[in-house]
């Protein structure tokens, strides 16, 4: 059976649906937190892009690792991080997943293999390649997945990272999450040639484009690619086409995008596509709505706990800081 003929089981799609609902509910609370002046620093949301995180991370082991970009809440949740600790982090509170010091753009959780979001466009590519090199040197069959946006393919780390991964045959899946905009500019207006797939292939990496708003197909494809890389195929690139429903940041009104373009993109909402499949295969709408409601309740509770949590003690300001010389 070809990949195009495979379909995940209804239970598998239920799991994907639940993960996507949790990601979206979390990010809705981030919007609320920004409106209430609780979020410290900028926050970039992936509402509309949830299938990429859910479909790919759902095929990973806990010991596999991921590196993310500045739009990393979904990747972090899908890899297994605690949303309450994440919300505390965004609010700069005690118990934050990085002690309240990283915020949204530098959120990380090494315990679940999430090596960090990154405020520098493309910087996660080199982190992922370094992690993949260590996996190979240690002789494991774990892999690393690197998520980056379409704007990152025009940055130096893209060439450097993919080249290094190919030369040393590293176990890494590069995922270009293409939402068509590099911040506020159409990426196709600033990208020469045929884009990320052509560039990856020019370096000898197998590469392909797929619909990033198709959670079912993406889950099947990602599972196949992950197993290929785990079995020693070397690095690959997956270019997934998607779309963010809101602006570059929470406070960006995105007036640079045509209304018709946004409306059309929302007709391909990955959560609604998964829901439609489940209804067609016997799930009750009320049960699916309850899953979404449970996700909302979970994230409201995380929001309220984080909001009411204490600030870190003053001594925490000096922790994780090293001057010249040996660490204390």
LUMMI-707350 format. One record per residue (C-alpha): x, y, z; residue number from 0. Coordinates in Angstrom, 3 decimals, always signed. Each point is the difference from the previous one (the first is absolute). Layout:
N
x: X, y: Y, z: Z, i: NUM .
...
//
This chain:
328
x: +0.000, y: +0.000, z: +0.000, i: 0 .
x: +1.381, y: +3.422, z: -0.936, i: 1 .
x: +0.161, y: +2.867, z: +2.465, i: 2 .
x: -2.788, y: +1.776, z: -1.866, i: 3 .
x: -2.291, y: -2.979, z: +0.644, i: 4 .
x: +0.701, y: -0.245, z: +3.714, i: 5 .
x: -2.309, y: +1.546, z: +2.586, i: 6 .
x: +0.621, y: +0.150, z: +3.745, i: 7 .
x: -2.470, y: -1.860, z: +2.197, i: 8 .
x: -2.871, y: +2.030, z: +1.488, i: 9 .
x: +1.670, y: -0.290, z: +3.420, i: 10 .
x: +3.220, y: +1.404, z: -1.428, i: 11 .
x: -1.917, y: +2.906, z: -1.523, i: 12 .
x: -1.763, y: +0.557, z: +3.330, i: 13 .
x: +3.418, y: +0.351, z: +1.615, i: 14 .
x: +1.098, y: +2.465, z: -2.686, i: 15 .
x: -3.239, y: +1.942, z: +0.407, i: 16 .
x: +0.438, y: +0.205, z: +3.770, i: 17 .
x: +3.593, y: +1.209, z: -0.332, i: 18 .
x: -0.970, y: +2.680, z: -2.508, i: 19 .
x: -2.858, y: +1.141, z: +2.245, i: 20 .
x: +2.384, y: +0.274, z: +2.954, i: 21 .
x: +2.486, y: +2.053, z: -2.024, i: 22 .
x: -2.680, y: +2.396, z: -1.220, i: 23 .
x: -1.555, y: +0.350, z: +3.451, i: 24 .
x: +3.410, y: +0.803, z: +1.484, i: 25 .
x: +0.644, y: +2.687, z: -2.568, i: 26 .
x: -3.416, y: +1.548, z: +0.536, i: 27 .
x: +1.034, y: +0.405, z: +3.630, i: 28 .
x: +3.218, y: +1.648, z: -1.192, i: 29 .
x: -2.147, y: +2.555, z: -1.825, i: 30 .
x: -1.935, y: +0.594, z: +3.207, i: 31 .
x: +3.245, y: +0.261, z: +1.955, i: 32 .
x: +1.317, y: +2.610, z: -2.406, i: 33 .
x: -3.225, y: +1.992, z: +0.259, i: 34 .
x: +0.264, y: -0.093, z: +3.801, i: 35 .
x: +3.686, y: +1.027, z: -0.116, i: 36 .
x: +1.159, y: -3.289, z: +1.519, i: 37 .
x: +2.216, y: -1.308, z: -2.826, i: 38 .
x: +3.538, y: +1.305, z: +0.311, i: 39 .
x: +1.497, y: +0.658, z: -3.412, i: 40 .
x: -1.236, y: -0.785, z: -3.476, i: 41 .
x: -2.075, y: -3.092, z: -0.778, i: 42 .
x: -0.409, y: -1.543, z: -3.456, i: 43 .
x: -2.928, y: -2.370, z: -0.439, i: 44 .
x: -0.564, y: -2.988, z: -2.288, i: 45 .
x: -3.811, y: +0.075, z: -0.109, i: 46 .
x: -0.849, y: -1.728, z: -3.279, i: 47 .
x: +3.290, y: -1.913, z: -0.131, i: 48 .
x: -0.697, y: -2.579, z: +2.727, i: 49 .
x: +0.076, y: -3.032, z: -2.309, i: 50 .
x: +3.735, y: +0.390, z: -0.568, i: 51 .
x: +0.903, y: -0.262, z: +3.677, i: 52 .
x: -2.547, y: -2.730, z: +0.760, i: 53 .
x: +0.607, y: -2.094, z: -3.116, i: 54 .
x: +3.784, y: -0.009, z: +0.266, i: 55 .
x: +0.602, y: -0.078, z: +3.757, i: 56 .
x: -2.621, y: -2.728, z: +0.335, i: 57 .
x: +2.451, y: -2.291, z: -1.797, i: 58 .
x: +2.932, y: +0.698, z: +2.309, i: 59 .
x: +1.341, y: -1.735, z: +3.076, i: 60 .
x: +0.646, y: +1.879, z: +3.224, i: 61 .
x: +3.739, y: -0.526, z: -0.610, i: 62 .
x: -0.220, y: +1.606, z: -3.442, i: 63 .
x: +0.687, y: +3.725, z: +0.055, i: 64 .
x: -1.418, y: +3.048, z: -1.710, i: 65 .
x: +1.215, y: +3.534, z: -0.596, i: 66 .
x: -2.515, y: +2.738, z: -0.667, i: 67 .
x: -0.270, y: +3.601, z: -1.128, i: 68 .
x: -1.636, y: +3.058, z: +1.551, i: 69 .
x: -3.450, y: -1.507, z: -0.717, i: 70 .
x: +0.522, y: -3.027, z: +2.215, i: 71 .
x: -2.878, y: -0.481, z: +2.465, i: 72 .
x: -1.623, y: -2.688, z: -2.141, i: 73 .
x: +3.210, y: -1.978, z: -0.464, i: 74 .
x: +0.664, y: +0.155, z: +3.742, i: 75 .
x: -3.466, y: -1.232, z: +0.976, i: 76 .
x: -0.011, y: -2.721, z: -2.651, i: 77 .
x: +3.370, y: -1.272, z: +1.285, i: 78 .
x: -1.495, y: -0.426, z: +3.464, i: 79 .
x: +0.805, y: +3.105, z: +2.030, i: 80 .
x: -2.252, y: +1.138, z: +2.864, i: 81 .
x: -2.258, y: +2.884, z: -1.116, i: 82 .
x: -0.214, y: +1.453, z: +3.512, i: 83 .
x: +3.797, y: +0.242, z: +0.264, i: 84 .
x: +0.007, y: +1.518, z: -3.492, i: 85 .
x: -2.576, y: +2.613, z: +0.988, i: 86 .
x: +1.960, y: +0.841, z: +3.134, i: 87 .
x: +3.025, y: +0.476, z: -2.256, i: 88 .
x: -1.843, y: +2.424, z: -2.266, i: 89 .
x: -1.119, y: +1.967, z: +3.052, i: 90 .
x: +3.527, y: +0.010, z: +1.506, i: 91 .
x: -1.232, y: -1.812, z: +3.096, i: 92 .
x: +1.511, y: -2.466, z: +2.452, i: 93 .
x: -0.312, y: -3.538, z: -1.315, i: 94 .
x: +0.415, y: +1.094, z: -3.606, i: 95 .
x: +1.444, y: -2.690, z: -2.216, i: 96 .
x: +3.221, y: +2.052, z: -0.313, i: 97 .
x: -0.299, y: +1.744, z: +3.352, i: 98 .
x: -1.901, y: +2.887, z: -1.549, i: 99 .
x: +3.122, y: +1.184, z: -1.836, i: 100 .
x: -0.605, y: -1.197, z: -3.553, i: 101 .
x: -3.532, y: +1.108, z: -0.737, i: 102 .
x: -1.817, y: -1.011, z: -3.156, i: 103 .
x: +2.830, y: +0.272, z: -2.511, i: 104 .
x: +2.533, y: -2.024, z: +2.022, i: 105 .
x: -2.238, y: -2.592, z: +1.600, i: 106 .
x: +1.595, y: -3.434, z: +0.431, i: 107 .
x: -0.430, y: -3.275, z: +1.851, i: 108 .
x: +2.959, y: -2.349, z: -0.189, i: 109 .
x: -1.887, y: -2.644, z: +1.993, i: 110 .
x: -2.293, y: -0.651, z: -2.978, i: 111 .
x: +2.668, y: +0.623, z: -2.636, i: 112 .
x: -1.033, y: +3.542, z: -0.894, i: 113 .
x: +3.320, y: +1.801, z: -0.490, i: 114 .
x: -1.511, y: +3.437, z: -0.217, i: 115 .
x: -1.816, y: +2.599, z: -1.999, i: 116 .
x: +2.229, y: +2.737, z: -1.379, i: 117 .
x: -0.331, y: +3.710, z: -0.551, i: 118 .
x: +2.636, y: -0.029, z: -2.746, i: 119 .
x: -1.429, y: -1.083, z: -3.357, i: 120 .
x: +1.640, y: -3.231, z: -1.139, i: 121 .
x: +2.161, y: -0.457, z: +3.096, i: 122 .
x: -1.818, y: -3.164, z: +1.048, i: 123 .
x: +1.276, y: -1.734, z: -3.145, i: 124 .
x: +3.562, y: -0.056, z: +1.290, i: 125 .
x: -1.117, y: -1.096, z: +3.459, i: 126 .
x: -1.900, y: -2.903, z: -1.543, i: 127 .
x: +2.969, y: -1.020, z: -2.126, i: 128 .
x: +2.262, y: +0.033, z: +3.049, i: 129 .
x: -2.490, y: -2.143, z: +1.905, i: 130 .
x: -0.257, y: -2.422, z: -2.931, i: 131 .
x: +3.789, y: -0.238, z: -0.146, i: 132 .
x: +0.038, y: -0.975, z: +3.670, i: 133 .
x: -2.691, y: -2.633, z: -0.601, i: 134 .
x: +2.123, y: -1.566, z: -2.708, i: 135 .
x: +3.203, y: +0.149, z: +2.027, i: 136 .
x: -1.745, y: -1.676, z: +2.949, i: 137 .
x: -1.260, y: -2.765, z: -2.261, i: 138 .
x: -3.689, y: +0.425, z: +0.789, i: 139 .
x: -2.820, y: -0.328, z: -2.521, i: 140 .
x: -1.713, y: +3.117, z: +1.303, i: 141 .
x: -0.643, y: +2.812, z: -2.452, i: 142 .
x: -0.293, y: +3.785, z: +0.123, i: 143 .
x: -2.715, y: +2.077, z: -1.649, i: 144 .
x: +0.645, y: +3.640, z: -0.791, i: 145 .
x: -2.950, y: +2.365, z: -0.560, i: 146 .
x: +0.619, y: +3.313, z: -1.736, i: 147 .
x: -1.991, y: +2.443, z: -2.092, i: 148 .
x: +0.168, y: +0.862, z: -3.683, i: 149 .
x: +1.924, y: +3.176, z: +0.784, i: 150 .
x: +2.844, y: -2.074, z: +1.467, i: 151 .
x: +0.914, y: -1.533, z: -3.363, i: 152 .
x: +1.490, y: +3.373, z: -0.974, i: 153 .
x: +2.286, y: +0.057, z: +3.033, i: 154 .
x: +3.537, y: -1.365, z: +0.195, i: 155 .
x: -0.688, y: -2.773, z: +2.544, i: 156 .
x: -2.268, y: -1.751, z: -2.529, i: 157 .
x: +2.886, y: -0.632, z: -2.406, i: 158 .
x: +2.504, y: -0.729, z: +2.744, i: 159 .
x: -2.273, y: -2.337, z: +1.924, i: 160 .
x: -1.288, y: -2.046, z: -2.917, i: 161 .
x: +3.476, y: -0.294, z: -1.463, i: 162 .
x: +1.467, y: -1.265, z: +3.286, i: 163 .
x: -2.861, y: -2.458, z: +0.454, i: 164 .
x: +0.533, y: -1.413, z: -3.499, i: 165 .
x: +3.792, y: -0.195, z: +0.225, i: 166 .
x: -0.175, y: -1.941, z: +3.268, i: 167 .
x: -3.204, y: -1.901, z: -0.840, i: 168 .
x: -1.786, y: +1.145, z: +3.153, i: 169 .
x: -3.385, y: -1.235, z: +1.316, i: 170 .
x: -1.953, y: +3.228, z: -0.348, i: 171 .
x: -3.313, y: +0.923, z: -1.616, i: 172 .
x: -0.128, y: +3.639, z: -1.073, i: 173 .
x: -3.574, y: +1.305, z: -0.023, i: 174 .
x: -0.571, y: +3.289, z: -1.814, i: 175 .
x: -3.326, y: +1.262, z: +1.357, i: 176 .
x: -1.029, y: +2.271, z: -2.859, i: 177 .
x: -2.791, y: +2.409, z: +0.969, i: 178 .
x: +0.809, y: +2.224, z: -2.997, i: 179 .
x: +1.221, y: +2.987, z: +2.026, i: 180 .
x: +3.384, y: +0.888, z: +1.455, i: 181 .
x: -1.301, y: +2.260, z: +2.757, i: 182 .
x: -2.057, y: +2.500, z: -2.053, i: 183 .
x: +1.397, y: -0.664, z: -3.492, i: 184 .
x: -1.025, y: -2.587, z: -2.572, i: 185 .
x: +2.875, y: -2.476, z: -0.061, i: 186 .
x: -0.351, y: -0.692, z: -3.718, i: 187 .
x: +0.842, y: +3.648, z: -0.681, i: 188 .
x: +3.387, y: -0.380, z: +1.688, i: 189 .
x: +1.004, y: -3.552, z: -0.906, i: 190 .
x: +1.983, y: -0.763, z: -3.127, i: 191 .
x: -0.297, y: -3.244, z: -1.926, i: 192 .
x: -2.428, y: -2.819, z: +0.739, i: 193 .
x: +0.067, y: +0.169, z: +3.800, i: 194 .
x: +0.965, y: -2.339, z: +2.855, i: 195 .
x: -0.520, y: -3.347, z: -1.747, i: 196 .
x: +2.265, y: +0.957, z: -2.907, i: 197 .
x: +2.621, y: +1.368, z: +2.354, i: 198 .
x: -0.024, y: -3.146, z: +2.147, i: 199 .
x: +0.225, y: -2.246, z: -3.055, i: 200 .
x: +2.952, y: +2.012, z: -1.284, i: 201 .
x: +1.846, y: -1.072, z: +3.147, i: 202 .
x: -0.960, y: -3.641, z: -0.463, i: 203 .
x: -2.881, y: -0.223, z: +2.475, i: 204 .
x: -3.222, y: -1.773, z: -0.971, i: 205 .
x: -2.726, y: +2.642, z: +0.220, i: 206 .
x: -3.704, y: +0.367, z: -0.702, i: 207 .
x: -2.945, y: +2.357, z: +0.454, i: 208 .
x: -3.207, y: -0.989, z: +1.801, i: 209 .
x: -3.255, y: +1.600, z: +1.171, i: 210 .
x: +0.732, y: +1.081, z: +3.561, i: 211 .
x: -3.713, y: +0.410, z: +0.751, i: 212 .
x: -0.759, y: -3.670, z: -0.713, i: 213 .
x: +0.482, y: -1.601, z: +3.433, i: 214 .
x: -0.796, y: -3.520, z: -1.164, i: 215 .
x: +2.307, y: -0.070, z: -2.992, i: 216 .
x: +2.730, y: +1.832, z: +1.860, i: 217 .
x: -0.104, y: -2.519, z: +2.845, i: 218 .
x: +0.477, y: -2.892, z: -2.451, i: 219 .
x: +2.770, y: +1.749, z: -1.927, i: 220 .
x: +1.828, y: +1.119, z: +3.134, i: 221 .
x: -0.137, y: -3.506, z: +1.420, i: 222 .
x: +1.624, y: -1.351, z: -3.153, i: 223 .
x: +2.710, y: +2.675, z: -0.112, i: 224 .
x: +0.805, y: -0.411, z: +3.684, i: 225 .
x: +0.472, y: -3.748, z: -0.415, i: 226 .
x: +2.169, y: +0.478, z: -3.098, i: 227 .
x: +2.285, y: +2.388, z: +1.871, i: 228 .
x: -0.001, y: -2.193, z: +3.106, i: 229 .
x: +1.100, y: -2.918, z: -2.187, i: 230 .
x: +2.987, y: +1.925, z: -1.321, i: 231 .
x: -1.201, y: +1.756, z: -3.156, i: 232 .
x: +1.681, y: +3.253, z: +0.982, i: 233 .
x: -1.526, y: +3.494, z: +0.032, i: 234 .
x: -3.156, y: +0.985, z: -1.853, i: 235 .
x: -2.019, y: +3.171, z: -0.468, i: 236 .
x: -3.774, y: +0.298, z: +0.146, i: 237 .
x: -1.520, y: +3.226, z: -1.290, i: 238 .
x: -3.518, y: +0.375, z: +1.421, i: 239 .
x: -2.331, y: +2.699, z: -1.299, i: 240 .
x: -2.276, y: +1.518, z: +2.628, i: 241 .
x: -1.332, y: +3.382, z: +1.135, i: 242 .
x: -0.248, y: +1.906, z: +3.263, i: 243 .
x: -3.456, y: +1.372, z: +0.718, i: 244 .
x: +1.221, y: +3.098, z: +1.819, i: 245 .
x: +2.897, y: +2.423, z: -0.313, i: 246 .
x: +3.715, y: -0.515, z: +0.462, i: 247 .
x: -0.343, y: +0.714, z: +3.716, i: 248 .
x: -3.022, y: +0.113, z: +2.299, i: 249 .
x: -0.256, y: +3.775, z: -0.420, i: 250 .
x: +0.534, y: +0.089, z: -3.784, i: 251 .
x: -3.302, y: +0.808, z: -1.792, i: 252 .
x: +1.427, y: -1.468, z: -3.242, i: 253 .
x: -1.569, y: +2.647, z: -2.223, i: 254 .
x: +2.624, y: -0.847, z: -2.651, i: 255 .
x: -1.899, y: -3.215, z: -0.828, i: 256 .
x: -3.069, y: +0.072, z: -2.276, i: 257 .
x: -3.209, y: -0.902, z: +1.856, i: 258 .
x: -0.955, y: -2.480, z: -2.716, i: 259 .
x: +3.321, y: -1.804, z: +0.405, i: 260 .
x: -0.524, y: -0.418, z: +3.737, i: 261 .
x: -3.609, y: -1.116, z: -0.442, i: 262 .
x: +1.017, y: -2.616, z: -2.572, i: 263 .
x: +2.752, y: -1.327, z: +2.248, i: 264 .
x: -2.440, y: -0.438, z: +2.872, i: 265 .
x: -2.094, y: -2.347, z: -2.147, i: 266 .
x: +2.954, y: -2.407, z: +0.250, i: 267 .
x: +0.162, y: +0.099, z: +3.811, i: 268 .
x: +1.776, y: -3.210, z: +1.100, i: 269 .
x: -2.140, y: -0.454, z: +3.111, i: 270 .
x: -3.195, y: +0.177, z: -2.004, i: 271 .
x: +1.412, y: -2.424, z: -2.574, i: 272 .
x: +0.789, y: -2.552, z: +2.698, i: 273 .
x: -3.419, y: +0.525, z: +1.544, i: 274 .
x: -1.716, y: -0.593, z: -3.348, i: 275 .
x: +1.876, y: -3.273, z: -0.467, i: 276 .
x: -0.953, y: -1.174, z: +3.477, i: 277 .
x: -3.684, y: +0.830, z: -0.495, i: 278 .
x: +0.031, y: -1.861, z: -3.302, i: 279 .
x: +1.461, y: -3.002, z: +1.823, i: 280 .
x: -2.532, y: -0.163, z: +2.776, i: 281 .
x: +1.067, y: +2.476, z: +2.665, i: 282 .
x: -2.771, y: +2.041, z: +1.567, i: 283 .
x: +0.293, y: +3.762, z: -0.426, i: 284 .
x: -0.823, y: +0.424, z: +3.693, i: 285 .
x: +2.953, y: -2.217, z: +0.969, i: 286 .
x: +2.372, y: +1.976, z: -2.195, i: 287 .
x: -1.312, y: +3.279, z: +1.368, i: 288 .
x: +0.632, y: -1.366, z: +3.486, i: 289 .
x: +3.638, y: -0.700, z: -0.886, i: 290 .
x: +0.359, y: +3.617, z: -1.114, i: 291 .
x: -1.758, y: +1.217, z: +3.143, i: 292 .
x: +2.269, y: -2.127, z: +2.206, i: 293 .
x: +3.041, y: +1.504, z: -1.727, i: 294 .
x: -1.388, y: +3.472, z: +0.642, i: 295 .
x: -0.605, y: -0.800, z: +3.672, i: 296 .
x: +3.526, y: -1.395, z: +0.361, i: 297 .
x: +1.559, y: +3.167, z: -1.404, i: 298 .
x: -2.243, y: +2.351, z: +1.971, i: 299 .
x: +1.156, y: -1.794, z: +3.151, i: 300 .
x: +3.640, y: +0.316, z: -1.113, i: 301 .
x: -0.558, y: +3.701, z: -0.696, i: 302 .
x: -1.579, y: +0.698, z: +3.387, i: 303 .
x: +2.625, y: -1.951, z: +1.936, i: 304 .
x: +2.806, y: +1.789, z: -1.840, i: 305 .
x: -1.644, y: +3.387, z: +0.482, i: 306 .
x: -0.267, y: -0.542, z: +3.747, i: 307 .
x: +3.459, y: -1.573, z: +0.422, i: 308 .
x: +2.676, y: +1.945, z: +1.916, i: 309 .
x: +2.879, y: +1.786, z: -1.654, i: 310 .
x: +3.404, y: -1.716, z: +0.226, i: 311 .
x: +2.124, y: +0.937, z: +2.979, i: 312 .
x: +2.699, y: +2.604, z: -0.505, i: 313 .
x: +2.754, y: -2.613, z: +0.341, i: 314 .
x: -1.272, y: -1.689, z: -3.167, i: 315 .
x: +1.324, y: +2.954, z: -2.010, i: 316 .
x: +3.559, y: -1.232, z: +0.555, i: 317 .
x: -0.691, y: -3.673, z: -0.669, i: 318 .
x: +1.070, y: -1.441, z: -3.349, i: 319 .
x: +2.393, y: +2.943, z: -0.393, i: 320 .
x: +3.727, y: -0.450, z: -0.279, i: 321 .
x: +2.724, y: +2.632, z: -0.044, i: 322 .
x: +3.569, y: -0.606, z: -1.099, i: 323 .
x: +1.382, y: -2.983, z: +1.858, i: 324 .
x: -1.361, y: -3.216, z: +1.420, i: 325 .
x: -3.716, y: -0.235, z: +0.757, i: 326 .
x: -1.018, y: +0.132, z: +3.660, i: 327 .
//
